[in-house]
Amino acid sequence: MPPPSTHRRAIRRTDDFTPGTPKTKLVSEPLTPLSPTSVLIKVHAIALNYRDANIANGGNPWPVTPNGILGNDAAGEVIAVGDKVKTLVVGDRAAPITDTENISNREHTRSWLAADEDGVMADYIVFDERVLCRLPSYLSWVEAAMVPCAGVTAWSALKGMRIGQTVLIQGTGGVSVFALKLARAAGLRIILTSSSDAKLAQMSEKLGNPPISTVNYAKFPDWEEEVLKLTNGVGVDIVVENGGTSSLVKSLKCTRRGGVVSQVGYLAKQDPSQLRELVPTIIDRRVILRGINAGSKFDMEDFCAALEAAQTPLTDLIDRVFPFEQAEEAVEYVWQGKQIGKIVLRV
């Protein structure tokens, strides 16, 4: 499947953060020539994450390249390889890892797609083979596009859990619904928080029996106390934490002594003054606070192998599919928090 020309279509940021103005633009640009170890991929689907909408609206807490290409969750087909490529062949299903410097979790540097370098929101992408992973063969393109970032993040956030333990999962976005699915498959007790009773009811119905426990944090501002009540005052074993400063201390307070908080995101407005109790709380409860930046290439390979072995369907994680040309509408949909699950662009 050769490319139709020497050019590609890509979605780049406008970097105009004025409310009501377009945050993305569809451009045509030359394809990067293949180096001896690079791979050309025809993209079939791109899954959006909150960070895409946040970056497009100027909220990323780290510097980003000007007018960069959005996206770090995608699935595509290898259509050409450099003459030194050894790990992939034409016809393989593949995608890049989110942090292209994080191969083994031992690296001392990092480079995030859609921030330090161009992302994957294009109909063709070129990456070095060292940052590419094969995707499970049984998944549709739309399902497979959710794996590299949201899926690997949830997989990494739940590392070390054991059957019968309790996990607190915040919200119903992409990483959260992936974590819900993995937690249920792993035999964990689930507590889910959201500000929407409708979303909590929908997720409870979707997950079925055994029933999950839910807490509406809008109705219960001291929601950590509700979580403690649900665990007989002990606390949960692990938290998939995605609020940031507004929720982190509360998450620590409802984690059992010696438990784990996996910080996967920063959905709320960040205010350092909300962290006054961080140090005494983390010491008192002996909690392990670990930052999750998706995961390494090894993590993605392990996750894909687990999915392939279990043949786990992922269609129930999809909220809505937009055509590639409606990327602007899709980004705004995520920015407004309308989704319950993943938003995907079909190319």
N, C-alpha and C positions, 0 to 999 in steps of 0.2 A: 504494500500500500504506500506508494511514493507520495510525498507532499504535492499538492496541486501546483505549487510554484515555489519560488525562493523566499516567499514571505509568509507571515502568519498573522492571525488576528489575536489581539491580546486586550485585556481589560487593565488599564493603568489608572492610578489615582489622579484626581485633578488637583489635590492638595488645596482646595478651596473649602474652608471649614465654616463658611457662612451658612447658617441654617436655611434650608430650602433650596440650596444650589446643588447641582449634580456633584456627586463625590467620585464618580468613575467616568471614564471615556473609553470607547471602543476604538482601537487604533490598528492600523496595518503597518507591519515593520519587517525588516529582513530577518530571516532565520539565521541563527548562529551556525557557522560552518562546523562540521564535525571534526574534532581532534581525534588522534589515534585511540583514546580511551573513552570517548564520549558516545552518548546514545541519543538517538532521535525518537521521540515518543509522540504518537498521535493520541491526544487526550480525548477521552469519551465522556467523562463526567468530572465535575469539580464540586466538592462539598464545602459549604461555608462554615466558618466558625465565628464566634463573637469577636475574636481579635481582628478579623477582616473588617467588620463594621467599625470597630474601635479605631483601628489605624486609619481607615478612610475618613473618619470624623475627627482626626487629630488627637485622639486620646491615648495613644501608645506611650507608656512611660519610658521607653528607650528610643534613641534616635532611629530614624528610618531613612532610606535613600529617597531622594525627591522623585515624585511621580512614578513610584515603583509599581510593578505588577502585583496585584493582590493574590491571595490564595496559597495554602500549603497542604490541602487535602485534595488529592486527585487520583484518577485511575486512567491508564492508557495502554496502548499497544506499541511495542517496539517495532519500528518500521525501517530503521537503519542503524548500523553500529560502526564505530571506528575499527580500523584493521588490527588494533591491539586489544580489543574488548574480549574478555575471557568468560565472564559470568552470565551474560545475557545473549540471546539470539533473536533474530527477527521472528515476530509472532508471540513473544513472551508478553505477559501482562505485568506491568511494572509501575512504580511510583517512587519519587524521592522521599527521603526522610525529612522531617521538619527542621531539625538542626543539622545542617550538612557537615558540621565539624564533629558531631557526636556519633562516633562509630561504635565504641565499646564502653562508653561511660567513664573512660579514663582520660579523655582528652582535656586539655587545659584551655581550649578556645571554644568559641561557638559562633555560628552564623545562621540566623533564622531566615527561612524563606519568607518573602513578602515584607521583610524589614531590612536586614543587612544586604539582601540580594533579592532579585526578582523572584516572585512566586510562580504559581502554576496556572493562573487564570488565563489560559491561552489555548488555541486549538492544537498547537505543536509546542513542545518543550525539548530542550537539550540539556542533559546533565551528564557528569562523569559517572561511570559505572560504579565507582566506590560509594556513592550516596544513594544508589537505587536498590530497591528490593522487589522481588517477585510477589505478586498478589495472589490470593487464593483463587483457584480456577473455577470454583463452583458459583461464585458470586456474580451477580449482574454488575455492569459497569457502575450503575448508580450506587449499589451497595458497597462495591469495592472502594469507591471514592471516599467513603467515610473512615476507612481503616488507618491511613498514615498518621493523622494528627489526633482526631477525637478518639479513635479506637485505641491507639497506642498510649495516649494519655491516660485513659481509663484503666488500661492494662497495667501501666506503671504505677498508678495511684493505689491500686489494690494489691500490689506485691506484698507477699508475706501473710496474707489472710488465710485463715483455716476454716473448715466447715464448722458451722455453729456459732461463729463470731458475729458481732453486730457492726454494721456500717451505717454511718450517717451520710446521706447524699443530698447536696444542696441544689435545688432547682431542677428544671426540666429541659435544659439546653442539650446540645450535642454530646458533650462529655458526660453529663449527668445521666442521660438515657442509656448511653453505652455502659456506664458503670452499673446502672440498674440491671441491665441484661447480664453482665458478667457476674455481678454479685448473686443474682438468682441462680445462675448456672453453677456457681461455686458453693451453693448451700449456705449462704449467709443470711442472717436476719437483717431486714432493711428498714431504716427510718428515712423518710423523704420529707424535705421541707420545700415550701413554695409560698408565695404571697397570694396564690389563687386556689380557692377551693375547687374550682372547676378542673384545673390542671391536676390537682392531687387526686380527685375522683377519677379522672380519665386514666391516670397512670395506675391507680389501684385496680381499676377494672381490667386494664391491659395485662397487668402482671398476674392477676388471678390469685389462686391459692398456692401456698399459704399467704394470707393477707399481709400487706406491708403496713407499717405504722406511719402516720403522717402528722406533720405539724405545720400550721399556717403561721409563718413568722410575722405577718402583718397583724393578725389578731392577737398574737402573743409576742410582744416586744422582747420579753425575757424568755425567748424560745429555748434557750439552753436548759432552763429549769424544767420545761416540758420534756425535753429529751432525757434528762436525768430521771424524771418520774417513770418514763417508759423503760428504763433500765434499772429500776429499783435503787436509784441513787448511785450506781456504780459508774455509769458512763459507757459510751460506745468504744469498740476496739479501734476503729479507724474512721476518719472523716475525709470525704472528698470535698475539699474546701475551695470554693470559687468566688467568694465575695470579696476577700481582701481585708482591709483595715476595719470595715464595719462589722465583720462577723468572726474574724480570726480569734479574738480573745474569748468570745462566746463558745466557739468550737473547742478551744482548749479546755474550757471549764466543763464541758459535757463529754470529754474524752476520759476514759479510765486512766488511772495512774499507770504510766508505762506504755500507754497507747500511742497511736500514730495519727498525725494530721498531715495529709497530703495536700499541699497548696498548689492547685492546678490553674487558678485564674484570679482575676481582680475585677469582677463584674460591677461592683458598686463604686461610687465615687470615693477615691482614696484620701483619707484624712489621718495623718500620723498621730494626732491627738487622741485617737481612739485606741492607741496601743499602749497607753500608760500602764496597764496592768499586765502587759505581755511577759516581762521578765519574771515577776513574782509568780505568775500563774504557771508558766512553763516549768519553773523550778519546783513549785509545790506539787504539780501533778506528774512530774518526770516525763512529760510528753515529748516524743520525737517529732519535730516539725521538719518536714522535708519538702523541698521545692521540686515540682514536676514540670519539666520542659519537654512535654511529649515523651520522648524516650530515645534511646540510641538505635542504631541500625540493628544491633543484636536483639534489642527488645522487639522491634518490628518483625524481625524474622521469627522470633519465638511466638509472637502473637499470631502471625499468619499461619504458622505451623499448627497452632492450637485450633484456630478456626477451621483449617483444612481437615484436621483429624475429626473434629466434631461435626463438620458440615453445618455450622450454626447459621440459620437464616437471619438476615439483618433488615429485611423489608419493613418490619414493624418499628424501626427507628426513624423512618423517613416521615417528615411532616409534609413537605411540599417540594415538587420538582419544577424549576423554572427553565426555560430555554436560555442558552448561553447569551443571546442578545438582550435578555432582560436582567443582566447582572445588577444594574442600578436598582431595580425594584427589589431584587433578592437581598442586596446589602441593606437596604432600608428596612425590609421586613425583619431581618435579624436585629438591626439597630433598635427597632421598636419593641423587641422581645416578644413577637407574636407567636414564635414557633414553639411546638412541643416536640422536640427531636431535631432532626437534621434537615437543613435546606440544601438542595443540590441543584447545580446547573447541568443540564444535559447538552453536550456539544454535538 
